[in-house]
Amino acid sequence: MRAEILCIGSELLLGDIADTNTQYLAQRLSALGIDLYFSTAVGDNQPRVVDCLKRAVSRSDLVLTTGGLGPTDDDVTRESIAQMFGETPVVDEELARHLREFFALRGLAMTENNLKQASLIPSARAVHNSRGTAPGWWVEKDGQIIIAMPGPPGELHNMWETEVEPALRVDESSIFSRTLKLFAISESLVDNLLKNLTPEANPTVAVYAKQDGIHVRITAKAPTRREAEAAIAPIEIEVRRLLGQFIWGADRDTQEGVVADLLRSMNARVALFETVTGGQLSSMLSAVAEPGTILAGAKVHHGLSSSDSRELAREAIRLFGAEIGVATTGRAIDAGEHEMHEITVSVIWPDKGLERTEKYGSRSHRARQLGAYYAIHELRKLLLGAG
């Protein structure tokens, strides 16, 4: 089965909201073994929505739409589906009754335009929405399936998981992916090292540059999940052989989460001095570490230079009484027309005689975020050396 996603709403095209629905649905479809080849965002314009729907049903077996199911004039999803199939929406009295009861329970007056949310065409059945006023539409005609769902993620997720996914008739195939995560290596070098693996059709190997480093995704399709996992296993072994020194995690791991787990297992606390990272490092680690594990400072004491990262890391330990000190410093460097920063990270654990200091380069506008990741990377390596 081939699927396509159509996200409807001018707010998506204006950048007022981010489209998280496509990511969610893509993950759910993949787990079902349904291929997703296309996704489209379109504004609240009926002729353009109809055009996108026609294109979608011409090349896909299953079309999923999100958004445009509200009561206002610019909510045009139902009208667009009806126009494409040449059918007329009619108010379903049972749906209208439920809608009136809902408004009455909330003590609100229901206006006439809400009734469009209770309409159906002959080829559609209503999909229950327990989180909102707009039922979805499940439309089947001429061998095509269109499932229209609400745009708010809370409503969409609940409708998909309780109503749509259980009712989908799909084959027994399964798609399974394993993502290996790397840091301190370039996307081009990873691609070059894996060049003998990436042309394969099944399993596939793809390389992506992400905020937290480079991701290598291995994906296999097979009749069952167990067979898909078995197909991935030898490819994963080879990727780890080629890139093992750069791999810090897999799948849902985060760099800060990996470090927090190490700190928890060692019962160690970290004191921070941040200059170039401006609190970003403290924020990332504090969000996942045990309370009281991450201790942060922001001022330079006793005349220390803000560029002396080793001394700042030691000063952080002295001030907060932690086992480990981390300091991030940075300075703009002359790189011609490129605005660049040199970032220095120092990590010290005096009781174990461990110390690391490394320098990294970053574009200036990314120095704060990248500096935090560099510091977490160095802290992880120090903790692994102490284990």
Contacts in CASP RR format, 6 or more apart in sequence:
PFRMAT RR
TARGET T0000
AUTHOR 0000-0000-0000
METHOD contacts of the structure
MODEL  1
MRAEILCIGSELLLGDIADTNTQYLAQRLSALGIDLYFSTAVGDNQPRVV
DCLKRAVSRSDLVLTTGGLGPTDDDVTRESIAQMFGETPVVDEELARHLR
EFFALRGLAMTENNLKQASLIPSARAVHNSRGTAPGWWVEKDGQIIIAMP
GPPGELHNMWETEVEPALRVDESSIFSRTLKLFAISESLVDNLLKNLTPE
ANPTVAVYAKQDGIHVRITAKAPTRREAEAAIAPIEIEVRRLLGQFIWGA
DRDTQEGVVADLLRSMNARVALFETVTGGQLSSMLSAVAEPGTILAGAKV
HHGLSSSDSRELAREAIRLFGAEIGVATTGRAIDAGEHEMHEITVSVIWP
DKGLERTEKYGSRSHRARQLGAYYAIHELRKLLLGAG
1 33 0 8 1.000
1 34 0 8 1.000
1 35 0 8 1.000
1 61 0 8 1.000
1 62 0 8 1.000
1 170 0 8 1.000
1 171 0 8 1.000
2 34 0 8 1.000
2 35 0 8 1.000
2 36 0 8 1.000
2 37 0 8 1.000
2 59 0 8 1.000
2 60 0 8 1.000
2 61 0 8 1.000
2 62 0 8 1.000
3 29 0 8 1.000
3 34 0 8 1.000
3 35 0 8 1.000
3 36 0 8 1.000
3 37 0 8 1.000
3 60 0 8 1.000
3 61 0 8 1.000
3 62 0 8 1.000
3 63 0 8 1.000
3 64 0 8 1.000
4 36 0 8 1.000
4 37 0 8 1.000
4 38 0 8 1.000
4 39 0 8 1.000
4 40 0 8 1.000
4 56 0 8 1.000
4 59 0 8 1.000
4 60 0 8 1.000
4 62 0 8 1.000
4 63 0 8 1.000
4 64 0 8 1.000
5 21 0 8 1.000
5 22 0 8 1.000
5 25 0 8 1.000
5 26 0 8 1.000
5 36 0 8 1.000
5 38 0 8 1.000
5 39 0 8 1.000
5 40 0 8 1.000
5 63 0 8 1.000
5 64 0 8 1.000
5 65 0 8 1.000
5 66 0 8 1.000
6 39 0 8 1.000
6 40 0 8 1.000
6 41 0 8 1.000
6 42 0 8 1.000
6 49 0 8 1.000
6 52 0 8 1.000
6 53 0 8 1.000
6 56 0 8 1.000
6 63 0 8 1.000
6 64 0 8 1.000
6 65 0 8 1.000
6 66 0 8 1.000
7 19 0 8 1.000
7 21 0 8 1.000
7 22 0 8 1.000
7 39 0 8 1.000
7 40 0 8 1.000
7 41 0 8 1.000
7 42 0 8 1.000
7 65 0 8 1.000
7 66 0 8 1.000
7 67 0 8 1.000
7 151 0 8 1.000
8 41 0 8 1.000
8 42 0 8 1.000
8 43 0 8 1.000
8 44 0 8 1.000
8 49 0 8 1.000
8 65 0 8 1.000
8 66 0 8 1.000
8 67 0 8 1.000
8 68 0 8 1.000
8 76 0 8 1.000
8 77 0 8 1.000
9 41 0 8 1.000
9 42 0 8 1.000
9 43 0 8 1.000
9 44 0 8 1.000
9 67 0 8 1.000
9 68 0 8 1.000
10 43 0 8 1.000
10 44 0 8 1.000
10 45 0 8 1.000
10 74 0 8 1.000
11 17 0 8 1.000
12 19 0 8 1.000
12 41 0 8 1.000
12 43 0 8 1.000
13 41 0 8 1.000
13 42 0 8 1.000
13 43 0 8 1.000
19 41 0 8 1.000
20 153 0 8 1.000
21 66 0 8 1.000
21 151 0 8 1.000
21 153 0 8 1.000
21 156 0 8 1.000
22 39 0 8 1.000
24 153 0 8 1.000
24 156 0 8 1.000
24 157 0 8 1.000
24 160 0 8 1.000
25 36 0 8 1.000
25 64 0 8 1.000
25 66 0 8 1.000
25 160 0 8 1.000
26 36 0 8 1.000
26 39 0 8 1.000
28 160 0 8 1.000
28 165 0 8 1.000
29 35 0 8 1.000
29 36 0 8 1.000
30 36 0 8 1.000
30 175 0 8 1.000
30 177 0 8 1.000
31 174 0 8 1.000
31 175 0 8 1.000
32 165 0 8 1.000
32 168 0 8 1.000
32 170 0 8 1.000
32 174 0 8 1.000
32 175 0 8 1.000
33 170 0 8 1.000
33 171 0 8 1.000
33 173 0 8 1.000
33 174 0 8 1.000
33 175 0 8 1.000
33 221 0 8 1.000
34 62 0 8 1.000
34 168 0 8 1.000
34 170 0 8 1.000
35 175 0 8 1.000
37 59 0 8 1.000
37 60 0 8 1.000
38 56 0 8 1.000
38 59 0 8 1.000
38 60 0 8 1.000
40 52 0 8 1.000
40 56 0 8 1.000
42 48 0 8 1.000
42 49 0 8 1.000
42 52 0 8 1.000
43 49 0 8 1.000
44 68 0 8 1.000
44 74 0 8 1.000
44 75 0 8 1.000
44 76 0 8 1.000
45 76 0 8 1.000
46 76 0 8 1.000
46 79 0 8 1.000
46 80 0 8 1.000
46 83 0 8 1.000
49 76 0 8 1.000
49 77 0 8 1.000
49 80 0 8 1.000
50 80 0 8 1.000
50 83 0 8 1.000
50 84 0 8 1.000
53 63 0 8 1.000
53 65 0 8 1.000
53 80 0 8 1.000
53 81 0 8 1.000
53 84 0 8 1.000
53 146 0 8 1.000
54 84 0 8 1.000
56 63 0 8 1.000
57 63 0 8 1.000
57 84 0 8 1.000
57 144 0 8 1.000
57 146 0 8 1.000
61 143 0 8 1.000
61 144 0 8 1.000
61 145 0 8 1.000
62 145 0 8 1.000
62 147 0 8 1.000
62 168 0 8 1.000
63 144 0 8 1.000
63 145 0 8 1.000
63 146 0 8 1.000
63 147 0 8 1.000
64 146 0 8 1.000
64 147 0 8 1.000
64 149 0 8 1.000
65 77 0 8 1.000
65 81 0 8 1.000
65 146 0 8 1.000
65 147 0 8 1.000
65 148 0 8 1.000
65 149 0 8 1.000
66 149 0 8 1.000
66 150 0 8 1.000
66 151 0 8 1.000
66 156 0 8 1.000
67 75 0 8 1.000
67 77 0 8 1.000
67 148 0 8 1.000
67 149 0 8 1.000
67 150 0 8 1.000
67 151 0 8 1.000
68 74 0 8 1.000
68 75 0 8 1.000
68 76 0 8 1.000
68 77 0 8 1.000
68 78 0 8 1.000
68 150 0 8 1.000
68 151 0 8 1.000
69 75 0 8 1.000
69 77 0 8 1.000
69 78 0 8 1.000
69 117 0 8 1.000
69 134 0 8 1.000
69 135 0 8 1.000
69 136 0 8 1.000
69 137 0 8 1.000
69 148 0 8 1.000
69 149 0 8 1.000
69 150 0 8 1.000
69 151 0 8 1.000
70 116 0 8 1.000
70 117 0 8 1.000
70 133 0 8 1.000
70 134 0 8 1.000
70 150 0 8 1.000
71 111 0 8 1.000
71 113 0 8 1.000
71 114 0 8 1.000
71 116 0 8 1.000
71 117 0 8 1.000
71 133 0 8 1.000
71 134 0 8 1.000
72 113 0 8 1.000
73 113 0 8 1.000
75 116 0 8 1.000
77 137 0 8 1.000
77 148 0 8 1.000
78 89 0 8 1.000
78 116 0 8 1.000
78 119 0 8 1.000
78 121 0 8 1.000
78 137 0 8 1.000
78 148 0 8 1.000
79 89 0 8 1.000
81 121 0 8 1.000
81 124 0 8 1.000
81 137 0 8 1.000
81 139 0 8 1.000
81 146 0 8 1.000
81 148 0 8 1.000
82 88 0 8 1.000
82 89 0 8 1.000
82 121 0 8 1.000
85 121 0 8 1.000
85 123 0 8 1.000
85 139 0 8 1.000
85 141 0 8 1.000
87 121 0 8 1.000
87 122 0 8 1.000
87 123 0 8 1.000
88 121 0 8 1.000
89 116 0 8 1.000
89 119 0 8 1.000
89 120 0 8 1.000
89 121 0 8 1.000
90 119 0 8 1.000
90 120 0 8 1.000
90 121 0 8 1.000
91 115 0 8 1.000
91 118 0 8 1.000
91 119 0 8 1.000
92 118 0 8 1.000
92 119 0 8 1.000
92 120 0 8 1.000
92 126 0 8 1.000
95 117 0 8 1.000
95 118 0 8 1.000
95 119 0 8 1.000
95 120 0 8 1.000
95 126 0 8 1.000
95 135 0 8 1.000
96 115 0 8 1.000
96 118 0 8 1.000
98 118 0 8 1.000
99 110 0 8 1.000
99 114 0 8 1.000
99 115 0 8 1.000
99 117 0 8 1.000
99 118 0 8 1.000
99 133 0 8 1.000
100 110 0 8 1.000
102 133 0 8 1.000
103 109 0 8 1.000
103 110 0 8 1.000
103 114 0 8 1.000
104 110 0 8 1.000
114 133 0 8 1.000
117 133 0 8 1.000
117 134 0 8 1.000
117 135 0 8 1.000
118 135 0 8 1.000
120 126 0 8 1.000
120 137 0 8 1.000
121 137 0 8 1.000
121 139 0 8 1.000
123 139 0 8 1.000
123 140 0 8 1.000
123 141 0 8 1.000
124 137 0 8 1.000
124 138 0 8 1.000
124 139 0 8 1.000
125 137 0 8 1.000
125 138 0 8 1.000
126 135 0 8 1.000
126 136 0 8 1.000
126 137 0 8 1.000
126 138 0 8 1.000
127 135 0 8 1.000
127 136 0 8 1.000
127 137 0 8 1.000
127 138 0 8 1.000
127 147 0 8 1.000
127 148 0 8 1.000
127 149 0 8 1.000
127 159 0 8 1.000
127 163 0 8 1.000
127 164 0 8 1.000
128 135 0 8 1.000
128 159 0 8 1.000
128 162 0 8 1.000
128 163 0 8 1.000
129 135 0 8 1.000
129 136 0 8 1.000
129 150 0 8 1.000
129 155 0 8 1.000
129 158 0 8 1.000
129 159 0 8 1.000
130 158 0 8 1.000
130 159 0 8 1.000
130 162 0 8 1.000
131 152 0 8 1.000
131 154 0 8 1.000
131 155 0 8 1.000
131 158 0 8 1.000
131 159 0 8 1.000
132 150 0 8 1.000
132 152 0 8 1.000
132 155 0 8 1.000
134 150 0 8 1.000
134 155 0 8 1.000
136 147 0 8 1.000
136 148 0 8 1.000
136 149 0 8 1.000
136 150 0 8 1.000
136 159 0 8 1.000
137 146 0 8 1.000
137 147 0 8 1.000
137 148 0 8 1.000
138 145 0 8 1.000
138 146 0 8 1.000
138 147 0 8 1.000
138 164 0 8 1.000
138 167 0 8 1.000
139 145 0 8 1.000
139 146 0 8 1.000
139 147 0 8 1.000
139 148 0 8 1.000
147 164 0 8 1.000
149 155 0 8 1.000
149 156 0 8 1.000
149 159 0 8 1.000
149 160 0 8 1.000
149 164 0 8 1.000
150 156 0 8 1.000
150 159 0 8 1.000
172 223 0 8 1.000
172 224 0 8 1.000
173 221 0 8 1.000
173 222 0 8 1.000
173 223 0 8 1.000
174 221 0 8 1.000
174 222 0 8 1.000
174 223 0 8 1.000
174 224 0 8 1.000
174 225 0 8 1.000
174 227 0 8 1.000
174 228 0 8 1.000
175 219 0 8 1.000
175 220 0 8 1.000
175 221 0 8 1.000
175 228 0 8 1.000
176 219 0 8 1.000
176 220 0 8 1.000
176 222 0 8 1.000
176 225 0 8 1.000
176 228 0 8 1.000
176 229 0 8 1.000
176 232 0 8 1.000
177 217 0 8 1.000
177 218 0 8 1.000
177 219 0 8 1.000
177 220 0 8 1.000
177 232 0 8 1.000
178 217 0 8 1.000
178 218 0 8 1.000
178 232 0 8 1.000
178 236 0 8 1.000
178 250 0 8 1.000
178 251 0 8 1.000
179 215 0 8 1.000
179 216 0 8 1.000
179 217 0 8 1.000
179 218 0 8 1.000
179 250 0 8 1.000
179 251 0 8 1.000
180 215 0 8 1.000
180 216 0 8 1.000
180 218 0 8 1.000
180 236 0 8 1.000
180 239 0 8 1.000
180 240 0 8 1.000
180 243 0 8 1.000
180 247 0 8 1.000
180 249 0 8 1.000
180 250 0 8 1.000
181 210 0 8 1.000
181 212 0 8 1.000
181 213 0 8 1.000
181 214 0 8 1.000
181 215 0 8 1.000
181 216 0 8 1.000
181 247 0 8 1.000
181 248 0 8 1.000
181 249 0 8 1.000
181 250 0 8 1.000
181 253 0 8 1.000
181 255 0 8 1.000
182 190 0 8 1.000
182 213 0 8 1.000
182 214 0 8 1.000
182 215 0 8 1.000
182 216 0 8 1.000
182 243 0 8 1.000
182 246 0 8 1.000
182 247 0 8 1.000
182 248 0 8 1.000
183 212 0 8 1.000
183 213 0 8 1.000
183 214 0 8 1.000
183 246 0 8 1.000
183 248 0 8 1.000
183 255 0 8 1.000
183 373 0 8 1.000
183 377 0 8 1.000
184 246 0 8 1.000
184 377 0 8 1.000
185 214 0 8 1.000
185 243 0 8 1.000
185 246 0 8 1.000
186 214 0 8 1.000
187 207 0 8 1.000
187 208 0 8 1.000
187 209 0 8 1.000
187 214 0 8 1.000
190 207 0 8 1.000
190 214 0 8 1.000
190 216 0 8 1.000
190 243 0 8 1.000
190 246 0 8 1.000
191 198 0 8 1.000
191 207 0 8 1.000
193 242 0 8 1.000
193 243 0 8 1.000
194 205 0 8 1.000
194 207 0 8 1.000
194 216 0 8 1.000
194 239 0 8 1.000
194 242 0 8 1.000
194 243 0 8 1.000
197 205 0 8 1.000
197 235 0 8 1.000
197 238 0 8 1.000
197 239 0 8 1.000
198 204 0 8 1.000
198 205 0 8 1.000
198 206 0 8 1.000
198 207 0 8 1.000
200 235 0 8 1.000
202 220 0 8 1.000
202 221 0 8 1.000
202 231 0 8 1.000
203 218 0 8 1.000
203 219 0 8 1.000
203 220 0 8 1.000
203 231 0 8 1.000
203 232 0 8 1.000
203 235 0 8 1.000
204 217 0 8 1.000
204 218 0 8 1.000
204 219 0 8 1.000
204 220 0 8 1.000
205 216 0 8 1.000
205 217 0 8 1.000
205 218 0 8 1.000
205 235 0 8 1.000
205 239 0 8 1.000
206 216 0 8 1.000
206 217 0 8 1.000
206 219 0 8 1.000
207 214 0 8 1.000
207 215 0 8 1.000
207 216 0 8 1.000
208 214 0 8 1.000
208 215 0 8 1.000
208 216 0 8 1.000
208 217 0 8 1.000
211 369 0 8 1.000
211 373 0 8 1.000
212 254 0 8 1.000
212 255 0 8 1.000
212 373 0 8 1.000
213 373 0 8 1.000
214 246 0 8 1.000
216 239 0 8 1.000
216 243 0 8 1.000
218 232 0 8 1.000
218 235 0 8 1.000
218 236 0 8 1.000
218 239 0 8 1.000
219 232 0 8 1.000
220 228 0 8 1.000
220 229 0 8 1.000
220 231 0 8 1.000
220 232 0 8 1.000
221 228 0 8 1.000
222 228 0 8 1.000
222 230 0 8 1.000
222 231 0 8 1.000
240 247 0 8 1.000
248 255 0 8 1.000
248 258 0 8 1.000
248 377 0 8 1.000
248 380 0 8 1.000
249 258 0 8 1.000
254 288 0 8 1.000
255 373 0 8 1.000
255 376 0 8 1.000
255 377 0 8 1.000
255 380 0 8 1.000
256 284 0 8 1.000
256 285 0 8 1.000
256 287 0 8 1.000
256 288 0 8 1.000
256 289 0 8 1.000
256 376 0 8 1.000
257 288 0 8 1.000
258 380 0 8 1.000
259 285 0 8 1.000
259 289 0 8 1.000
259 376 0 8 1.000
259 379 0 8 1.000
259 380 0 8 1.000
259 383 0 8 1.000
260 285 0 8 1.000
260 288 0 8 1.000
260 289 0 8 1.000
260 290 0 8 1.000
260 293 0 8 1.000
262 380 0 8 1.000
262 383 0 8 1.000
262 384 0 8 1.000
263 269 0 8 1.000
263 270 0 8 1.000
263 289 0 8 1.000
263 290 0 8 1.000
263 293 0 8 1.000
263 383 0 8 1.000
264 289 0 8 1.000
264 290 0 8 1.000
264 293 0 8 1.000
266 383 0 8 1.000
266 386 0 8 1.000
266 387 0 8 1.000
268 293 0 8 1.000
268 322 0 8 1.000
268 323 0 8 1.000
268 324 0 8 1.000
268 349 0 8 1.000
268 383 0 8 1.000
269 292 0 8 1.000
269 293 0 8 1.000
269 294 0 8 1.000
269 295 0 8 1.000
269 320 0 8 1.000
269 321 0 8 1.000
269 322 0 8 1.000
269 323 0 8 1.000
269 324 0 8 1.000
270 285 0 8 1.000
270 289 0 8 1.000
270 293 0 8 1.000
270 294 0 8 1.000
270 295 0 8 1.000
270 322 0 8 1.000
270 323 0 8 1.000
270 324 0 8 1.000
270 325 0 8 1.000
270 326 0 8 1.000
270 379 0 8 1.000
271 295 0 8 1.000
271 296 0 8 1.000
271 297 0 8 1.000
271 313 0 8 1.000
271 316 0 8 1.000
271 317 0 8 1.000
271 319 0 8 1.000
271 320 0 8 1.000
271 321 0 8 1.000
271 322 0 8 1.000
271 324 0 8 1.000
271 325 0 8 1.000
271 326 0 8 1.000
272 279 0 8 1.000
272 281 0 8 1.000
272 282 0 8 1.000
272 285 0 8 1.000
272 294 0 8 1.000
272 295 0 8 1.000
272 296 0 8 1.000
272 297 0 8 1.000
272 316 0 8 1.000
272 325 0 8 1.000
272 326 0 8 1.000
272 327 0 8 1.000
272 328 0 8 1.000
273 297 0 8 1.000
273 298 0 8 1.000
273 300 0 8 1.000
273 312 0 8 1.000
273 313 0 8 1.000
273 315 0 8 1.000
273 316 0 8 1.000
273 325 0 8 1.000
273 326 0 8 1.000
273 327 0 8 1.000
273 328 0 8 1.000
274 280 0 8 1.000
274 281 0 8 1.000
274 282 0 8 1.000
274 296 0 8 1.000
274 297 0 8 1.000
274 298 0 8 1.000
274 327 0 8 1.000
274 328 0 8 1.000
275 306 0 8 1.000
275 312 0 8 1.000
275 327 0 8 1.000
275 328 0 8 1.000
275 329 0 8 1.000
275 330 0 8 1.000
276 328 0 8 1.000
276 329 0 8 1.000
276 330 0 8 1.000
276 341 0 8 1.000
276 343 0 8 1.000
276 367 0 8 1.000
276 368 0 8 1.000
276 371 0 8 1.000
277 328 0 8 1.000
277 367 0 8 1.000
277 368 0 8 1.000
277 371 0 8 1.000
277 372 0 8 1.000
277 375 0 8 1.000
278 298 0 8 1.000
278 368 0 8 1.000
279 296 0 8 1.000
279 298 0 8 1.000
279 372 0 8 1.000
280 368 0 8 1.000
280 369 0 8 1.000
280 371 0 8 1.000
280 372 0 8 1.000
281 326 0 8 1.000
281 328 0 8 1.000
281 371 0 8 1.000
281 372 0 8 1.000
281 375 0 8 1.000
281 376 0 8 1.000
282 294 0 8 1.000
282 296 0 8 1.000
282 297 0 8 1.000
284 372 0 8 1.000
284 376 0 8 1.000
285 293 0 8 1.000
285 294 0 8 1.000
285 376 0 8 1.000
286 294 0 8 1.000
286 296 0 8 1.000
295 316 0 8 1.000
295 320 0 8 1.000
295 321 0 8 1.000
295 322 0 8 1.000
297 316 0 8 1.000
297 319 0 8 1.000
297 320 0 8 1.000
300 306 0 8 1.000
300 312 0 8 1.000
301 315 0 8 1.000
301 319 0 8 1.000
302 315 0 8 1.000
304 311 0 8 1.000
304 312 0 8 1.000
304 315 0 8 1.000
305 311 0 8 1.000
306 312 0 8 1.000
306 329 0 8 1.000
307 329 0 8 1.000
307 330 0 8 1.000
307 331 0 8 1.000
307 344 0 8 1.000
308 329 0 8 1.000
309 327 0 8 1.000
309 328 0 8 1.000
309 329 0 8 1.000
309 344 0 8 1.000
309 345 0 8 1.000
309 346 0 8 1.000
309 357 0 8 1.000
310 327 0 8 1.000
310 346 0 8 1.000
310 348 0 8 1.000
310 355 0 8 1.000
310 357 0 8 1.000
312 327 0 8 1.000
312 329 0 8 1.000
312 346 0 8 1.000
313 325 0 8 1.000
313 326 0 8 1.000
313 327 0 8 1.000
313 346 0 8 1.000
313 347 0 8 1.000
313 348 0 8 1.000
314 325 0 8 1.000
314 348 0 8 1.000
314 350 0 8 1.000
316 322 0 8 1.000
316 325 0 8 1.000
316 326 0 8 1.000
316 327 0 8 1.000
317 323 0 8 1.000
317 324 0 8 1.000
317 325 0 8 1.000
317 348 0 8 1.000
317 350 0 8 1.000
323 349 0 8 1.000
323 351 0 8 1.000
324 347 0 8 1.000
324 348 0 8 1.000
324 349 0 8 1.000
324 379 0 8 1.000
324 382 0 8 1.000
325 346 0 8 1.000
325 347 0 8 1.000
325 348 0 8 1.000
325 349 0 8 1.000
326 345 0 8 1.000
326 346 0 8 1.000
326 347 0 8 1.000
326 348 0 8 1.000
326 375 0 8 1.000
326 378 0 8 1.000
326 379 0 8 1.000
327 345 0 8 1.000
327 346 0 8 1.000
328 343 0 8 1.000
328 344 0 8 1.000
328 345 0 8 1.000
328 371 0 8 1.000
328 372 0 8 1.000
328 374 0 8 1.000
328 375 0 8 1.000
329 343 0 8 1.000
329 344 0 8 1.000
330 341 0 8 1.000
330 342 0 8 1.000
330 343 0 8 1.000
330 344 0 8 1.000
330 367 0 8 1.000
331 341 0 8 1.000
331 342 0 8 1.000
332 339 0 8 1.000
332 340 0 8 1.000
332 341 0 8 1.000
332 364 0 8 1.000
333 340 0 8 1.000
333 341 0 8 1.000
333 342 0 8 1.000
338 363 0 8 1.000
339 363 0 8 1.000
339 364 0 8 1.000
339 365 0 8 1.000
340 361 0 8 1.000
340 362 0 8 1.000
340 363 0 8 1.000
340 364 0 8 1.000
341 361 0 8 1.000
341 362 0 8 1.000
341 363 0 8 1.000
341 364 0 8 1.000
341 367 0 8 1.000
342 359 0 8 1.000
342 360 0 8 1.000
342 361 0 8 1.000
343 359 0 8 1.000
343 360 0 8 1.000
343 361 0 8 1.000
343 362 0 8 1.000
343 367 0 8 1.000
343 370 0 8 1.000
343 371 0 8 1.000
343 374 0 8 1.000
344 357 0 8 1.000
344 358 0 8 1.000
344 359 0 8 1.000
344 360 0 8 1.000
345 356 0 8 1.000
345 357 0 8 1.000
345 358 0 8 1.000
345 359 0 8 1.000
345 360 0 8 1.000
345 371 0 8 1.000
345 374 0 8 1.000
345 375 0 8 1.000
345 378 0 8 1.000
346 355 0 8 1.000
346 356 0 8 1.000
346 357 0 8 1.000
347 354 0 8 1.000
347 355 0 8 1.000
347 356 0 8 1.000
347 357 0 8 1.000
347 375 0 8 1.000
347 378 0 8 1.000
347 379 0 8 1.000
347 382 0 8 1.000
348 354 0 8 1.000
348 355 0 8 1.000
348 356 0 8 1.000
349 355 0 8 1.000
349 382 0 8 1.000
349 386 0 8 1.000
352 386 0 8 1.000
354 382 0 8 1.000
354 385 0 8 1.000
354 386 0 8 1.000
356 378 0 8 1.000
356 381 0 8 1.000
356 382 0 8 1.000
358 374 0 8 1.000
358 378 0 8 1.000
360 370 0 8 1.000
360 371 0 8 1.000
360 374 0 8 1.000
362 370 0 8 1.000
362 371 0 8 1.000
END
